[in-house]
Amino acid sequence: AAKAASLGAEFNPVKEGLVISHIYRSDSELPAHAAPLAKPGVNAKVGDTVTAINGLTVTDLPGLTQALRNQAGKQVLLTLQRGKQQWQTVVEPVSSSHDSILRYQDWVTVNQQQVADATDNQLGYLHLYAMGANDIASFAREFYAHYDKPGLIIDVRRNRGGNIDSWIVEKLLRRAWAFWQPTQGDGYTNMQQAFRGHLVVLTDQLTYSDGETFS
């Protein structure tokens, strides 16, 4: 059976082909998680027009879907146009299931940027996809990037549950009990990396199991 594949982007059809209107974003420090069109070495950006895939002209979204069938994980040749300039670049499409992960990462990245912009980078934001072993690394990476800010938003909307709520709550309950101020540089506390700001938890009716417990 034919399997769909994705370039991890959104397109608008025009006379010349398909204009890239949005490339799904992810953490810039994790290049392996980037969408196909955002991978290192791929010469494509928002505003470019895809005119052909593997030499086959594409002019609409059904044509794009057809050209990418069974191409997940394979190298395909894109022909692109930017103004009068035309060139080719190699890209590896991803599966439909991977595309849903890229959409999720893009949603989180947009939320993080909106919070940072709206608060002049004074509030941190992180989303917990679930409460499983794989989510510990995600929480740690985002929490320790924001632990010293005046406030933190932990979003557990649509959290799929698991069993790590006690571990997360333990990190949030750490309290500073001594304060050090070096002659030079910023001060720090014992317990190290204790969060001392305001905390907001976002939950909804689709937050499940351990996400409910955490809330």
Disulfide bonds with the S-S distance in Angstrom:
none
